[in-house]
Amino acid sequence: MSRCIRSFNDKYPKVADSAYVDESAAVIGDVILKEDSSIWSQVSVRGDLLTITIGKGTNIQDCSTLHTTEYPKDSGQGFALTIGDYVTVGHGVVLHGCEIKNNCLIGMGSIVLDGAVVEPWVFLGAGSLVPPGKTLESGYMYLGSPAKKVRPISEHERQIIKENAEHYVKVKNRYKAQI
């Protein structure tokens, strides 16, 4: 097993053959990386408490941190982290014990906390904070700290979300071809 992909407490990451993990990233413990997902430079995916699942075609960009919350401590209960298919997680994002559904864009530097749910087709602007337990309704743009619903996303913005995820699958394939 690669130094960047390693076990913890007898839990081994399950990484699809078509997934990509940069050698500077850390993918630890109870983590599932599905087909065509990509984990970029300096990302920490720490499945040491509960399961972290990253969906098909999802990209986790540089310097992002993904973790879970186990509460009560040592109970196996709490907030796992689930990211759906074709999600873009921008640079420097923190996702902690939340659920991001399919076809979302999480802007650079955003923070999404325990128990929050981001429904499909949400565009979360850079630097936004989603507080614990908040649900972001499908089909809207959210901005700010705390994140507030601004307006419905346009068809053009839906296309941007889709194209960005597809682009990162292509970039991932170019990186894998050089390994």
DOBA-710747 format. One line per field, with one value per residue: residue in one letter; x, y, z of N, C-alpha, C in turn; residue number from 1. Coordinates in Angstrom, 3 decimals, always signed. Layout:
N
res = c(A/...)
neast = c(X/...)
nnorth = c(Y/...)
nup = c(Z/...)
caeast = c(X/...)
canorth = c(Y/...)
caup = c(Z/...)
ceast = c(X/...)
cnorth = c(Y/...)
cup = c(Z/...)
n = c(NUM/...)
***
This chain:
179
res = c(M/S/R/C/I/R/S/F/N/D/K/Y/P/K/V/A/D/S/A/Y/V/D/E/S/A/A/V/I/G/D/V/I/L/K/E/D/S/S/I/W/S/Q/V/S/V/R/G/D/L/L/T/I/T/I/G/K/G/T/N/I/Q/D/C/S/T/L/H/T/T/E/Y/P/K/D/S/G/Q/G/F/A/L/T/I/G/D/Y/V/T/V/G/H/G/V/V/L/H/G/C/E/I/K/N/N/C/L/I/G/M/G/S/I/V/L/D/G/A/V/V/E/P/W/V/F/L/G/A/G/S/L/V/P/P/G/K/T/L/E/S/G/Y/M/Y/L/G/S/P/A/K/K/V/R/P/I/S/E/H/E/R/Q/I/I/K/E/N/A/E/H/Y/V/K/V/K/N/R/Y/K/A/Q/I)
neast = c(+0.856/+0.544/+2.353/+0.812/-1.731/-3.216/-3.739/-5.799/-6.448/-7.057/-8.655/-8.896/-8.415/-10.669/-10.057/-11.001/-9.836/-9.713/-9.549/-7.699/-5.003/-3.057/+0.446/+1.203/-0.971/-3.066/-4.743/-6.603/-7.545/-10.984/-12.149/-13.782/-13.180/-14.655/-15.178/-13.247/-12.837/-10.923/-8.139/-6.344/-3.232/-1.833/-4.154/-6.144/-7.723/-9.297/-10.287/-10.534/-12.310/-15.147/-16.830/-15.737/-17.003/-16.458/-17.798/-18.393/-16.449/-15.915/-14.038/-11.509/-9.983/-6.729/-5.240/-7.491/-9.514/-10.893/-13.024/-14.569/-17.091/-17.202/-19.521/-21.311/-17.890/-15.848/-18.009/-18.848/-20.845/-22.313/-21.303/-20.779/-19.007/-20.198/-19.882/-21.369/-21.768/-19.888/-19.065/-17.488/-14.992/-13.584/-10.310/-8.735/-10.956/-12.970/-14.569/-16.664/-18.023/-20.445/-22.997/-22.734/-24.531/-25.135/-23.640/-22.686/-21.031/-18.528/-17.266/-13.945/-12.179/-14.401/-16.420/-18.043/-20.068/-20.704/-23.415/-24.652/-26.404/-25.997/-27.914/-28.590/-27.203/-26.285/-24.637/-22.111/-20.727/-17.339/-15.508/-17.642/-19.626/-21.191/-23.291/-23.520/-25.900/-27.484/-29.480/-28.949/-30.895/-31.771/-30.692/-29.971/-27.931/-25.650/-24.203/-21.760/-21.228/-22.937/-23.859/-26.143/-29.172/-29.111/-30.076/-31.841/-29.863/-28.591/-29.208/-26.827/-24.988/-25.477/-24.425/-21.744/-21.073/-21.345/-19.509/-17.115/-16.655/-16.425/-14.168/-12.159/-12.044/-10.839/-8.357/-7.372/-7.046/-4.924/-2.874/-2.730/-1.811/+0.832/+2.032)
nnorth = c(-1.186/+2.225/+4.978/+7.248/+6.309/+4.682/+2.307/+2.354/+1.351/-1.276/-0.737/-0.291/+1.924/+1.879/+1.976/+2.802/+1.439/+3.315/+5.713/+8.596/+9.455/+11.950/+11.905/+13.492/+13.675/+12.504/+9.627/+7.952/+5.126/+4.302/+4.763/+5.342/+5.525/+6.200/+5.297/+7.140/+9.287/+11.954/+12.920/+15.577/+17.516/+17.737/+17.151/+16.048/+13.167/+11.800/+9.017/+8.038/+7.851/+7.609/+6.476/+7.770/+8.626/+9.039/+10.040/+8.928/+10.401/+12.673/+15.453/+16.397/+19.157/+20.760/+21.046/+20.638/+19.506/+16.628/+15.126/+13.372/+13.142/+11.537/+10.755/+9.896/+9.784/+7.122/+5.507/+4.713/+6.078/+9.093/+11.608/+10.720/+11.214/+11.950/+12.220/+12.879/+11.962/+13.440/+15.906/+18.976/+19.938/+22.690/+24.341/+24.224/+23.644/+22.740/+19.901/+18.490/+15.836/+15.831/+15.845/+15.852/+16.063/+14.763/+16.418/+19.075/+22.209/+23.164/+25.976/+27.473/+27.495/+27.188/+26.039/+23.254/+21.966/+19.553/+17.341/+18.908/+19.213/+19.233/+19.626/+18.172/+19.857/+22.336/+25.415/+26.529/+29.388/+30.704/+30.718/+30.381/+29.502/+26.729/+26.065/+23.677/+21.084/+22.427/+22.549/+22.870/+23.892/+22.191/+23.281/+25.960/+28.939/+29.625/+31.880/+33.287/+33.767/+33.013/+30.658/+31.830/+31.576/+32.760/+32.918/+31.121/+28.719/+29.163/+27.705/+27.835/+27.871/+25.340/+23.873/+24.646/+23.422/+20.715/+20.520/+21.197/+19.051/+16.980/+17.888/+17.624/+14.850/+14.263/+15.596/+14.156/+11.678/+12.283/+12.717/+10.153/+8.704/+9.365/+8.147)
nup = c(+0.000/-0.776/+0.686/+0.874/+0.848/+3.306/+6.000/+8.992/+12.237/+11.346/+9.132/+5.718/+3.008/+0.252/-2.987/-6.159/-9.258/-11.306/-9.997/-8.781/-6.707/-5.504/-4.824/-2.669/-1.068/+1.699/+2.382/+4.534/+6.401/+6.874/+4.083/+1.011/-2.331/-5.257/-8.792/-11.134/-9.420/-7.889/-5.942/-4.944/-4.674/-1.411/+0.015/+2.757/+3.689/+6.103/+7.380/+10.068/+12.143/+11.375/+8.343/+5.201/+2.131/-1.279/-4.244/-7.711/-10.289/-8.820/-7.665/-5.422/-4.510/-4.194/-0.964/+0.627/+3.423/+4.760/+7.053/+9.847/+12.476/+15.507/+17.853/+20.761/+21.925/+20.741/+20.051/+17.564/+16.381/+15.038/+12.788/+9.649/+6.519/+3.405/-0.015/-3.036/-6.542/-9.214/-8.098/-7.427/-5.311/-4.204/-3.914/-0.723/+0.926/+3.763/+4.752/+7.015/+8.540/+7.008/+4.374/+0.965/-1.856/-5.249/-8.132/-7.343/-6.640/-4.590/-3.404/-3.332/-0.238/+1.377/+4.178/+5.463/+7.880/+10.604/+10.130/+8.239/+5.120/+1.713/-0.922/-4.266/-7.162/-6.109/-5.858/-4.096/-2.981/-2.950/+0.106/+1.841/+4.761/+6.021/+8.543/+11.335/+10.817/+8.934/+5.943/+2.520/-0.068/-3.073/-6.306/-5.987/-5.530/-2.967/-0.650/+1.582/+5.196/+7.879/+5.261/+2.870/+0.991/-2.263/-4.949/-7.579/-9.382/-12.677/-15.961/-17.336/-15.188/-14.124/-16.211/-15.981/-13.523/-14.244/-16.438/-15.161/-13.394/-15.292/-16.677/-14.714/-14.526/-16.971/-16.629/-14.460/-15.727/-17.464/-15.604/-14.427/-16.613/-16.676/-14.585)
caeast = c(+0.000/+1.278/+2.424/-0.261/-2.979/-2.807/-4.755/-5.868/-7.297/-7.449/-9.536/-8.095/-9.161/-11.080/-9.796/-11.280/-8.667/-9.721/-9.390/-6.341/-4.615/-1.743/+1.387/+1.334/-2.220/-3.165/-6.042/-6.336/-8.598/-12.273/-12.417/-14.180/-13.026/-15.318/-14.601/-12.904/-12.666/-9.534/-7.694/-5.215/-2.083/-1.944/-5.490/-6.230/-8.989/-8.969/-11.369/-10.079/-13.422/-16.279/-16.584/-15.770/-17.286/-16.302/-18.504/-17.850/-16.163/-15.790/-12.664/-11.205/-8.836/-5.559/-5.249/-8.776/-9.504/-12.134/-12.995/-15.867/-17.246/-17.744/-20.064/-20.285/-16.571/-15.650/-19.315/-19.162/-21.981/-21.971/-21.483/-19.881/-18.905/-20.570/-19.875/-21.980/-21.101/-19.656/-18.974/-16.204/-14.656/-12.513/-9.081/-8.782/-12.277/-13.093/-15.838/-16.579/-19.224/-21.608/-23.380/-22.798/-25.179/-24.582/-23.625/-22.538/-19.737/-18.224/-16.251/-12.680/-12.146/-15.667/-16.455/-19.356/-19.889/-21.400/-24.848/-25.164/-26.725/-26.011/-28.708/-28.034/-27.191/-26.045/-23.412/-21.738/-19.683/-16.060/-15.431/-18.912/-19.690/-22.472/-23.256/-23.989/-27.307/-28.212/-29.694/-28.978/-31.914/-31.346/-30.932/-29.735/-26.611/-25.533/-22.988/-21.592/-20.927/-23.340/-24.327/-27.541/-29.691/-29.053/-30.960/-31.726/-28.759/-29.029/-28.813/-25.393/-24.261/-25.567/-23.458/-20.415/-20.877/-21.166/-18.272/-15.963/-16.419/-15.936/-12.802/-11.241/-11.849/-9.835/-7.063/-6.971/-6.567/-3.589/-1.939/-2.561/-1.038/+2.248/+2.534)
canorth = c(+0.000/+3.478/+5.754/+8.250/+5.563/+3.764/+1.783/+2.809/+0.441/-2.389/-0.286/+0.059/+2.635/+1.149/+2.943/+2.272/+1.459/+4.522/+6.902/+9.143/+10.079/+12.572/+11.331/+14.358/+13.602/+11.440/+8.951/+7.106/+4.408/+3.879/+5.688/+4.728/+6.408/+5.533/+5.419/+8.439/+10.351/+12.414/+13.560/+16.362/+17.810/+18.186/+16.886/+15.082/+12.433/+11.048/+8.143/+7.350/+7.725/+7.043/+6.306/+8.856/+8.107/+10.039/+9.479/+8.846/+11.634/+13.793/+15.921/+17.089/+19.940/+20.983/+21.560/+20.451/+18.606/+15.867/+14.373/+12.990/+13.328/+10.397/+11.226/+10.013/+9.276/+5.664/+4.846/+4.326/+6.897/+10.496/+12.161/+10.274/+12.188/+11.352/+13.137/+12.193/+11.869/+14.630/+17.073/+19.670/+20.518/+23.623/+24.399/+24.679/+23.445/+21.822/+19.171/+17.781/+15.123/+16.363/+15.121/+16.644/+15.188/+14.800/+17.599/+20.326/+22.867/+23.745/+26.970/+27.504/+28.033/+27.008/+25.102/+22.629/+21.322/+18.330/+17.187/+19.733/+18.493/+20.058/+18.862/+18.212/+21.080/+23.543/+26.161/+27.189/+30.349/+30.660/+31.285/+30.250/+28.630/+26.052/+25.657/+22.324/+20.746/+23.207/+21.937/+23.789/+23.391/+21.886/+24.213/+27.346/+29.433/+30.084/+32.647/+33.967/+33.109/+31.698/+30.607/+32.221/+31.356/+34.007/+32.857/+29.842/+28.675/+29.203/+26.548/+28.007/+27.446/+23.869/+23.395/+24.852/+22.357/+19.463/+20.572/+21.212/+17.667/+16.227/+18.356/+17.023/+13.443/+14.273/+15.961/+12.981/+10.657/+12.685/+12.450/+8.696/+8.224/+9.670/+7.409)
caup = c(+0.000/-0.880/+1.927/+0.924/+1.054/+4.369/+6.914/+10.374/+13.017/+10.471/+8.047/+4.550/+1.972/-0.952/-4.044/-7.498/-10.141/-12.136/-9.150/-8.704/-5.445/-5.610/-3.847/-1.493/-0.300/+2.702/+2.396/+5.694/+7.109/+6.330/+2.981/-0.260/-3.493/-6.382/-10.122/-11.723/-8.431/-7.818/-4.706/-5.439/-3.805/-0.020/+0.571/+3.848/+3.776/+7.312/+7.808/+11.281/+13.088/+10.638/+6.914/+4.223/+0.793/-2.333/-5.384/-9.072/-11.002/-7.884/-7.475/-4.171/-4.944/-3.348/+0.407/+1.309/+4.569/+4.901/+8.305/+10.398/+13.918/+16.244/+19.120/+21.784/+21.568/+20.695/+19.960/+16.195/+15.944/+14.816/+11.453/+8.582/+5.431/+2.123/-1.153/-4.167/-7.834/-10.038/-7.227/-7.381/-4.014/-4.547/-3.122/+0.657/+1.536/+4.894/+4.839/+8.296/+8.976/+6.291/+3.171/-0.259/-2.841/-6.604/-9.008/-6.603/-6.653/-3.284/-3.739/-2.599/+1.109/+2.099/+5.301/+5.637/+9.181/+11.001/+9.950/+7.141/+3.890/+0.510/-1.885/-5.625/-7.968/-5.317/-6.134/-2.844/-3.317/-2.243/+1.442/+2.571/+5.934/+6.219/+9.945/+11.642/+10.694/+7.918/+4.630/+1.388/-0.990/-4.434/-7.397/-5.596/-5.174/-1.589/-0.397/+2.857/+6.457/+7.391/+3.875/+2.658/-0.355/-3.016/-6.114/-8.292/-10.340/-14.077/-16.774/-17.599/-13.985/-14.083/-17.199/-15.386/-12.530/-14.989/-17.215/-14.263/-12.953/-16.453/-16.949/-13.745/-14.896/-18.045/-16.041/-13.677/-16.667/-17.934/-14.506/-14.291/-17.762/-16.453/-13.412)
ceast = c(+0.898/+1.298/+1.292/-1.637/-2.670/-3.954/-4.709/-6.847/-7.894/-8.488/-8.650/-8.942/-9.473/-11.034/-10.048/-10.027/-8.584/-9.587/-7.928/-6.144/-3.210/-0.837/+1.589/+0.077/-2.115/-4.593/-5.905/-7.613/-9.822/-12.752/-12.779/-14.047/-13.585/-14.661/-14.406/-12.857/-11.191/-9.297/-6.385/-4.219/-2.499/-3.335/-5.370/-7.638/-8.795/-10.186/-10.974/-11.186/-14.618/-15.953/-16.659/-15.956/-17.219/-16.792/-17.765/-17.618/-16.032/-14.326/-12.551/-9.898/-7.880/-5.892/-6.607/-8.636/-10.877/-12.032/-14.424/-15.914/-17.857/-18.213/-21.239/-18.974/-16.525/-16.957/-19.600/-20.358/-21.512/-22.250/-20.398/-19.821/-19.186/-20.613/-20.371/-21.123/-20.992/-19.751/-17.577/-16.071/-13.417/-11.351/-9.365/-10.128/-12.148/-14.501/-15.753/-17.924/-20.499/-21.948/-23.502/-23.382/-24.609/-24.608/-23.648/-21.160/-19.573/-17.030/-15.058/-12.842/-13.434/-15.524/-17.889/-19.244/-20.872/-22.911/-25.450/-25.404/-26.770/-26.695/-28.119/-28.157/-27.159/-24.693/-23.123/-20.540/-18.466/-16.168/-16.703/-18.785/-21.102/-22.462/-23.793/-25.499/-28.090/-28.340/-29.747/-29.855/-31.377/-31.669/-30.673/-28.257/-26.685/-24.200/-22.963/-21.340/-21.837/-23.894/-25.815/-27.913/-29.748/-30.066/-30.887/-30.497/-29.337/-28.651/-27.329/-24.562/-24.345/-24.545/-22.030/-20.113/-20.560/-19.825/-17.039/-15.632/-15.867/-14.493/-11.802/-11.057/-10.784/-8.446/-6.509/-6.408/-5.185/-2.542/-1.671/-1.718/+0.462/+2.847/+3.291)
cnorth = c(+1.244/+4.192/+6.771/+7.603/+4.506/+3.405/+2.513/+1.899/-0.665/-2.010/+0.228/+0.839/+1.717/+2.160/+2.283/+2.393/+2.743/+5.812/+7.343/+9.775/+10.631/+12.048/+12.211/+14.362/+12.512/+10.913/+7.824/+6.444/+4.084/+4.880/+4.880/+5.793/+5.677/+5.897/+6.880/+9.582/+10.753/+13.200/+14.260/+16.705/+18.295/+18.006/+15.857/+14.494/+11.442/+10.286/+7.340/+7.166/+7.030/+7.053/+7.626/+8.212/+9.250/+9.421/+9.531/+10.240/+12.860/+14.159/+16.723/+17.834/+20.265/+21.586/+21.484/+19.416/+17.964/+15.006/+14.119/+13.323/+12.071/+10.911/+10.353/+9.350/+7.759/+4.882/+4.271/+5.085/+8.329/+10.904/+11.659/+11.397/+11.473/+12.446/+12.349/+12.209/+13.243/+15.923/+17.660/+20.303/+21.372/+23.591/+24.875/+24.576/+22.513/+21.230/+18.289/+17.165/+15.593/+15.471/+16.108/+15.718/+15.449/+16.196/+18.916/+20.910/+23.562/+24.668/+26.964/+28.121/+27.903/+25.969/+24.592/+21.714/+20.181/+18.389/+18.065/+18.844/+19.510/+19.222/+18.995/+19.598/+22.341/+24.109/+26.949/+28.080/+30.246/+31.332/+31.191/+29.298/+28.062/+25.504/+24.242/+22.196/+21.485/+22.408/+23.037/+23.171/+23.265/+23.019/+25.673/+27.642/+29.957/+30.792/+33.091/+33.074/+33.700/+31.795/+30.943/+31.977/+32.700/+34.013/+31.460/+29.872/+28.611/+27.899/+26.620/+27.543/+25.936/+23.266/+23.543/+23.746/+21.042/+19.437/+20.554/+19.805/+16.828/+16.601/+17.696/+15.529/+13.360/+14.600/+14.790/+11.911/+10.998/+12.433/+10.953/+8.126/+8.448/+8.917/+6.182)
cup = c(+0.000/+0.469/+2.014/+1.094/+2.100/+5.312/+8.252/+11.089/+12.155/+9.420/+6.923/+3.558/+0.795/-2.093/-5.394/-8.363/-10.950/-11.325/-9.165/-7.335/-5.628/-4.503/-2.618/-0.624/+0.764/+2.692/+3.407/+6.192/+6.285/+5.274/+1.745/-1.341/-4.699/-7.716/-10.520/-10.721/-8.399/-6.539/-5.051/-4.337/-2.421/+0.591/+1.690/+3.880/+4.917/+7.819/+9.033/+12.311/+12.443/+9.146/+6.147/+2.858/-0.206/-3.634/-6.708/-9.645/-10.126/-7.722/-6.192/-4.417/-3.803/-1.980/+1.102/+2.424/+4.706/+6.151/+8.769/+11.883/+14.507/+17.597/+19.520/+21.345/+21.698/+20.590/+18.579/+15.639/+15.729/+13.396/+10.522/+7.544/+4.124/+1.073/-2.350/-5.418/-8.492/-9.237/-7.377/-6.008/-4.255/-3.571/-1.691/+1.347/+2.742/+4.859/+6.068/+8.646/+8.311/+5.105/+2.021/-1.316/-4.237/-7.227/-8.245/-6.867/-5.316/-3.494/-2.800/-1.211/+1.895/+3.204/+5.424/+6.853/+9.444/+10.784/+8.871/+5.924/+2.752/-0.565/-3.295/-6.275/-7.116/-5.718/-4.865/-3.130/-2.419/-0.878/+2.265/+3.759/+6.041/+7.643/+10.168/+11.455/+9.627/+6.624/+3.585/+0.314/-2.414/-5.405/-7.088/-5.412/-3.745/-1.431/+1.057/+4.046/+7.534/+5.962/+3.810/+1.196/-1.076/-4.150/-6.706/-9.205/-11.756/-14.777/-17.101/-16.396/-13.781/-15.044/-16.669/-14.378/-13.233/-15.713/-16.324/-13.784/-14.100/-16.787/-15.998/-13.973/-15.989/-17.506/-15.236/-14.589/-17.210/-16.851/-14.384/-15.429/-17.574/-15.272/-13.877)
n = c(1/2/3/4/5/6/7/8/9/10/11/12/13/14/15/16/17/18/19/20/21/22/23/24/25/26/27/28/29/30/31/32/33/34/35/36/37/38/39/40/41/42/43/44/45/46/47/48/49/50/51/52/53/54/55/56/57/58/59/60/61/62/63/64/65/66/67/68/69/70/71/72/73/74/75/76/77/78/79/80/81/82/83/84/85/86/87/88/89/90/91/92/93/94/95/96/97/98/99/100/101/102/103/104/105/106/107/108/109/110/111/112/113/114/115/116/117/118/119/120/121/122/123/124/125/126/127/128/129/130/131/132/133/134/135/136/137/138/139/140/141/142/143/144/145/146/147/148/149/150/151/152/153/154/155/156/157/158/159/160/161/162/163/164/165/166/167/168/169/170/171/172/173/174/175/176/177/178/179)
***
